[in-house]
Amino acid sequence: MFSHRKWVRALAATVIPLVVTASLADIVLPRWLNLRDEPLCEDLVEKVNSLLIEPRRSPAILIAGDSRAQRQIIPAVLRRELGVDAVNIAVAGGEFISTAKVLRRYGLTETKPLLIVSVSSSLVNDGVVPVQIDCLMAMPWIDQLWISRSELAELARRKAQVYSECLLARIGWFPPKKKKAKDFSEDGFFGIETTLDASDPKAIPIRGGKITHPWYKDLHQDGLRWRVFQTALADIARTGCPILLLNCPCSPTWRQLSRDTFVDAAEKNYSRMLQQEATKYDNVRVLDFYDGWIEEFPDPLFYDIQHLNRAGAERFTTILAAEIRRLNLLSPPPEPSRP
């Protein structure tokens, strides 16, 4: 029979080499597969291929970012108001780093389009997990472990999936995937017709008098994800494209319920962070719709507390077009900004 000491030695002799091997592979594989540069957001890559690469389209305006751009900025309205072509490549949960990677990978900035990017505060909160894979791969290895420390098993599963898919693609064989049914009939815009019902308790993320909205979980804005954001912004700014960052509006009901809470303080702090970061670059502007604009966007223009419905998107895009004219963002872009 094994003694206790022999059992511990046998376990250590088995586990330690496996852990060391897995750790080394986790450090080496991203560099070998060039995962810091290769876009890993499949929905975004599919949208870019369908709307831009395959039709060889070079619009004057590219709309990118997360669901608040995908569902709130209508290319047809921008064409009507500004007389230029526009395409919406934003996706639900889209990270800013993912936008930077596809712009670089597919050469989408060569014609110097105006880049309109929705950048919600959740994108820089280290407490929101799991972190998107593009954002993870932009971090040093030890930071990936730290930010995912509450979900290490899920982190291992996701990364193993990415490595296996990229390795199979590298050797020229990839298992066929079932194509998702996508509707790009409105140049990437996806409108929601329903209206926010502020009387429905399920529509308001407050339980037992406490705000339970997942965007503000374990709030930490000035951390690892913010540094990834700063690097991505510097990367995009170097292209010389005019860049418009949007902090989109919230419903009046949500503003009232979150007034003078840590949520309100976090949103205002995030707006200051964006504005301060934009001052580093001559070609970056910020439009903050969080403060003010309450009268322009009443509750009936929202389908939930932080997303406009189709009618709200029509009004928002019309206002956005007016701001683009006011800021003269469609004139020849300035020279690339300093990093």
C-alpha positions as CSV (number, residue, x, y, z in Angstrom):
1,M,0.0,0.0,0.0
2,F,1.0,3.6,-0.7
3,S,1.9,5.5,2.4
4,H,0.5,9.0,2.7
5,R,3.9,10.5,1.8
6,K,4.3,8.3,-1.3
7,W,0.8,9.2,-2.4
8,V,1.6,12.9,-2.2
9,R,4.8,12.4,-4.1
10,A,3.0,10.5,-6.8
11,L,0.3,13.1,-7.1
12,A,2.9,15.9,-7.3
13,A,4.9,14.0,-9.9
14,T,1.8,13.7,-12.1
15,V,0.1,17.1,-11.5
16,I,3.1,19.4,-11.5
17,P,4.4,18.4,-15.0
18,L,0.9,18.7,-16.4
19,V,0.4,22.2,-14.9
20,V,3.8,23.4,-16.1
21,T,3.2,22.0,-19.6
22,A,-0.2,23.6,-19.8
23,S,1.1,26.9,-18.5
24,L,4.0,27.0,-21.0
25,A,1.6,26.1,-23.9
26,D,-0.7,28.9,-22.7
27,I,2.1,31.3,-22.9
28,V,3.7,30.1,-26.2
29,L,0.6,29.3,-28.3
30,P,-0.9,32.8,-28.4
31,R,2.5,34.1,-29.8
32,W,2.9,31.3,-32.3
33,L,-0.7,31.7,-33.5
34,N,-0.5,35.5,-33.5
35,L,-3.7,35.7,-31.4
36,R,-3.0,39.3,-30.3
37,D,-3.5,40.4,-33.9
38,E,-6.0,37.8,-35.2
39,P,-9.6,38.9,-34.6
40,L,-11.4,36.2,-32.5
41,C,-14.9,37.7,-32.4
42,E,-16.6,35.5,-34.9
43,D,-19.8,37.6,-35.2
44,L,-17.7,40.7,-36.0
45,V,-15.6,38.9,-38.5
46,E,-18.7,37.5,-40.2
47,K,-20.3,40.9,-40.4
48,V,-17.1,42.5,-41.8
49,N,-16.8,39.8,-44.5
50,S,-20.5,40.0,-45.4
51,L,-20.9,43.8,-45.5
52,L,-17.5,45.0,-46.5
53,I,-15.0,42.4,-47.8
54,E,-17.1,40.3,-50.2
55,P,-19.0,43.2,-51.8
56,R,-15.7,45.3,-51.8
57,R,-17.4,48.2,-50.1
58,S,-15.6,51.2,-48.7
59,P,-18.2,53.4,-46.9
60,A,-17.5,56.9,-45.7
61,I,-18.8,56.0,-42.2
62,L,-18.1,52.8,-40.3
63,I,-20.3,52.2,-37.2
64,A,-18.7,49.8,-34.7
65,G,-18.7,48.8,-31.0
66,D,-21.3,47.0,-28.9
67,S,-25.1,46.5,-29.0
68,R,-25.8,50.1,-28.4
69,A,-24.4,50.9,-31.8
70,Q,-25.7,47.7,-33.4
71,R,-29.3,48.5,-32.4
72,Q,-29.3,52.3,-32.2
73,I,-27.4,53.7,-35.2
74,I,-29.1,53.4,-38.6
75,P,-26.9,53.6,-41.7
76,A,-29.9,54.6,-43.9
77,V,-30.6,57.6,-41.7
78,L,-26.9,58.7,-41.9
79,R,-27.1,58.4,-45.7
80,R,-30.3,60.4,-45.8
81,E,-28.9,63.2,-43.5
82,L,-25.3,63.3,-44.6
83,G,-25.4,62.0,-48.2
84,V,-22.6,59.4,-47.7
85,D,-22.5,55.6,-47.5
86,A,-22.5,54.0,-44.0
87,V,-22.3,50.5,-42.7
88,N,-22.9,49.1,-39.2
89,I,-20.5,46.4,-38.1
90,A,-21.2,46.6,-34.4
91,V,-22.1,43.4,-32.5
92,A,-23.7,42.6,-29.2
93,G,-20.9,42.6,-26.5
94,G,-18.4,44.0,-29.0
95,E,-15.2,45.0,-27.4
96,F,-13.2,48.0,-28.5
97,I,-10.1,45.9,-28.9
98,S,-12.1,43.6,-31.3
99,T,-12.9,46.7,-33.4
100,A,-9.2,47.7,-33.5
101,K,-8.2,44.2,-34.6
102,V,-10.6,43.9,-37.5
103,L,-9.8,47.4,-38.7
104,R,-6.1,46.5,-38.9
105,R,-6.6,42.9,-40.1
106,Y,-8.8,43.8,-43.1
107,G,-7.3,47.2,-43.9
108,L,-10.6,49.0,-43.3
109,T,-9.0,52.4,-42.5
110,E,-7.1,52.8,-45.8
111,T,-9.8,55.1,-47.2
112,K,-10.0,57.0,-43.9
113,P,-13.7,56.6,-43.0
114,L,-15.3,58.3,-40.0
115,L,-15.3,55.7,-37.3
116,I,-18.3,55.9,-34.9
117,V,-17.8,53.5,-32.0
118,S,-20.2,52.9,-29.1
119,V,-18.1,52.3,-26.0
120,S,-20.2,51.4,-23.0
121,S,-18.8,51.6,-19.4
122,S,-19.1,47.8,-19.0
123,L,-16.2,47.4,-21.5
124,V,-13.7,48.8,-18.9
125,N,-15.1,47.2,-15.7
126,D,-12.8,44.4,-14.6
127,G,-15.6,43.0,-12.5
128,V,-17.7,42.0,-15.6
129,V,-16.8,38.4,-16.3
130,P,-16.3,36.5,-18.5
131,V,-14.1,38.9,-20.4
132,Q,-14.3,38.7,-24.2
133,I,-11.5,36.6,-25.8
134,D,-10.0,39.4,-27.8
135,C,-9.6,41.5,-24.7
136,L,-8.1,38.5,-22.8
137,M,-5.5,37.8,-25.5
138,A,-4.4,41.5,-25.4
139,M,-3.4,41.1,-21.7
140,P,-0.2,39.5,-20.3
141,W,-0.7,35.9,-19.2
142,I,-0.7,36.6,-15.5
143,D,-3.3,39.4,-15.9
144,Q,-5.6,36.9,-17.8
145,L,-5.5,34.7,-14.8
146,W,-6.1,37.5,-12.3
147,I,-9.1,39.0,-14.1
148,S,-10.6,35.5,-14.6
149,R,-9.7,34.2,-11.1
150,S,-13.4,33.6,-10.2
151,E,-13.9,31.5,-13.4
152,L,-10.6,29.7,-14.1
153,A,-12.3,26.6,-15.4
154,E,-14.3,28.6,-17.9
155,L,-11.2,30.5,-18.9
156,A,-9.4,27.2,-19.6
157,R,-12.3,25.8,-21.6
158,R,-12.6,28.9,-23.8
159,K,-8.9,29.2,-24.4
160,A,-8.6,25.5,-25.3
161,Q,-11.4,25.9,-27.8
162,V,-9.6,28.9,-29.4
163,Y,-6.3,27.1,-29.5
164,S,-7.7,24.0,-31.1
165,E,-9.7,26.0,-33.8
166,C,-6.7,28.2,-34.6
167,L,-4.3,25.2,-34.8
168,L,-6.7,23.3,-37.1
169,A,-7.0,26.4,-39.3
170,R,-3.2,26.8,-39.3
171,I,-2.7,23.3,-40.7
172,G,-5.4,23.9,-43.3
173,W,-8.2,21.8,-41.9
174,F,-11.1,23.1,-40.0
175,P,-14.3,21.3,-39.1
176,P,-17.3,22.8,-40.9
177,K,-19.5,25.0,-38.8
178,K,-23.2,25.5,-39.1
179,K,-23.9,28.9,-40.6
180,K,-25.9,31.2,-38.4
181,A,-28.9,32.9,-40.0
182,K,-28.0,36.6,-40.1
183,D,-30.0,39.5,-41.2
184,F,-27.9,42.2,-42.7
185,S,-30.7,43.7,-44.8
186,E,-30.3,47.1,-43.1
187,D,-26.5,47.3,-43.6
188,G,-25.9,45.8,-40.2
189,F,-28.4,47.7,-38.1
190,F,-30.7,45.5,-36.0
191,G,-33.8,47.4,-34.6
192,I,-36.0,46.4,-31.7
193,E,-39.7,47.3,-32.0
194,T,-40.8,46.9,-28.4
195,T,-41.2,49.6,-25.8
196,L,-39.8,49.7,-22.2
197,D,-42.4,49.0,-19.6
198,A,-41.1,50.8,-16.5
199,S,-43.9,49.3,-14.4
200,D,-42.6,45.7,-15.0
201,P,-40.3,44.7,-12.1
202,K,-38.4,42.4,-14.4
203,A,-37.4,45.3,-16.6
204,I,-35.6,47.1,-13.7
205,P,-32.5,45.4,-12.3
206,I,-33.1,46.3,-8.7
207,R,-33.7,43.6,-6.1
208,G,-34.2,44.1,-2.4
209,G,-33.5,47.8,-2.8
210,K,-30.1,47.0,-4.4
211,I,-29.0,47.6,-8.0
212,T,-28.2,44.2,-9.6
213,H,-27.3,45.3,-13.1
214,P,-24.4,43.1,-14.4
215,W,-22.6,46.1,-15.9
216,Y,-21.7,47.4,-12.5
217,K,-20.7,44.1,-10.7
218,D,-17.5,44.5,-8.6
219,L,-16.9,47.9,-10.1
220,H,-13.3,48.6,-11.0
221,Q,-13.0,50.9,-14.0
222,D,-9.3,52.0,-14.0
223,G,-7.7,48.6,-14.3
224,L,-6.7,45.9,-16.8
225,R,-9.5,46.3,-19.3
226,W,-9.1,50.1,-19.3
227,R,-5.4,49.6,-20.2
228,V,-6.5,47.4,-23.1
229,F,-8.9,50.1,-24.2
230,Q,-6.2,52.8,-24.1
231,T,-3.9,50.6,-26.2
232,A,-6.6,49.9,-28.8
233,L,-7.5,53.6,-29.0
234,A,-3.9,54.5,-29.6
235,D,-3.8,51.9,-32.3
236,I,-6.8,53.2,-34.1
237,A,-5.9,56.8,-33.7
238,R,-2.6,56.2,-35.5
239,T,-4.6,55.4,-38.7
240,G,-5.5,59.1,-39.0
241,C,-9.2,58.3,-39.3
242,P,-11.6,60.7,-37.6
243,I,-13.0,58.8,-34.5
244,L,-16.2,59.5,-32.6
245,L,-16.6,57.7,-29.3
246,L,-20.2,57.5,-28.0
247,N,-21.4,57.1,-24.5
248,C,-25.0,56.4,-25.3
249,P,-28.2,57.6,-23.5
250,C,-30.0,55.7,-20.8
251,S,-33.8,55.8,-20.1
252,P,-35.1,58.5,-17.8
253,T,-36.5,55.8,-15.5
254,W,-33.1,54.3,-15.1
255,R,-31.5,57.7,-14.5
256,Q,-34.0,58.5,-11.8
257,L,-33.6,55.2,-10.1
258,S,-29.8,55.3,-10.2
259,R,-29.4,59.0,-9.3
260,D,-26.8,59.7,-6.6
261,T,-25.9,56.0,-6.5
262,F,-22.6,54.3,-7.3
263,V,-24.0,53.6,-10.8
264,D,-24.5,57.3,-11.5
265,A,-21.0,58.1,-10.1
266,A,-19.4,55.3,-12.2
267,E,-21.0,56.5,-15.4
268,K,-20.0,60.1,-14.8
269,N,-16.5,59.0,-13.9
270,Y,-16.3,56.9,-17.1
271,S,-17.4,59.9,-19.2
272,R,-14.5,61.9,-17.6
273,M,-12.1,59.1,-18.4
274,L,-13.2,59.0,-22.1
275,Q,-12.9,62.8,-22.4
276,Q,-9.5,62.9,-20.8
277,E,-8.2,60.0,-23.0
278,A,-9.5,61.7,-26.2
279,T,-7.5,64.8,-25.5
280,K,-4.3,62.8,-26.3
281,Y,-5.3,62.6,-30.0
282,D,-6.2,65.3,-32.5
283,N,-8.6,63.0,-34.4
284,V,-10.6,61.6,-31.5
285,R,-13.9,63.2,-30.2
286,V,-16.3,62.0,-27.6
287,L,-20.1,62.6,-27.5
288,D,-21.5,61.9,-24.1
289,F,-25.2,61.3,-24.2
290,Y,-25.4,60.0,-20.6
291,D,-25.7,63.5,-19.0
292,G,-28.4,65.7,-20.4
293,W,-30.5,64.6,-23.4
294,I,-33.3,63.4,-21.1
295,E,-36.0,65.3,-22.9
296,E,-34.8,64.1,-26.3
297,F,-35.0,60.4,-25.3
298,P,-38.1,59.6,-23.1
299,D,-38.9,56.1,-21.9
300,P,-41.2,55.3,-24.9
301,L,-38.1,55.4,-27.2
302,F,-36.3,52.6,-25.2
303,Y,-36.9,48.8,-25.3
304,D,-35.0,48.3,-22.1
305,I,-33.3,50.7,-19.6
306,Q,-30.2,51.2,-21.7
307,H,-31.1,50.4,-25.3
308,L,-33.2,52.5,-27.7
309,N,-35.9,50.9,-29.7
310,R,-36.3,51.4,-33.5
311,A,-38.1,54.8,-33.1
312,G,-35.5,55.9,-30.6
313,A,-32.7,54.8,-32.9
314,E,-34.2,56.9,-35.7
315,R,-34.2,60.0,-33.4
316,F,-30.7,59.2,-32.0
317,T,-29.2,58.7,-35.5
318,T,-30.7,62.0,-36.7
319,I,-29.2,63.8,-33.8
320,L,-25.9,62.1,-34.3
321,A,-25.9,63.2,-38.0
322,A,-26.4,66.8,-36.8
323,E,-23.5,66.5,-34.4
324,I,-21.3,65.1,-37.2
325,R,-22.1,68.1,-39.3
326,R,-21.5,70.5,-36.4
327,L,-18.1,68.9,-35.7
328,N,-17.2,68.8,-39.4
329,L,-16.1,65.2,-39.0
330,L,-16.6,64.3,-42.7
331,S,-14.0,66.8,-43.9
332,P,-10.4,65.6,-44.8
333,P,-9.0,63.9,-41.6
334,P,-6.0,65.3,-39.8
335,E,-2.7,63.7,-39.8
336,P,-2.2,60.6,-37.6
337,S,-2.0,61.4,-33.9
338,R,0.9,60.7,-31.7
339,P,0.7,57.5,-29.7
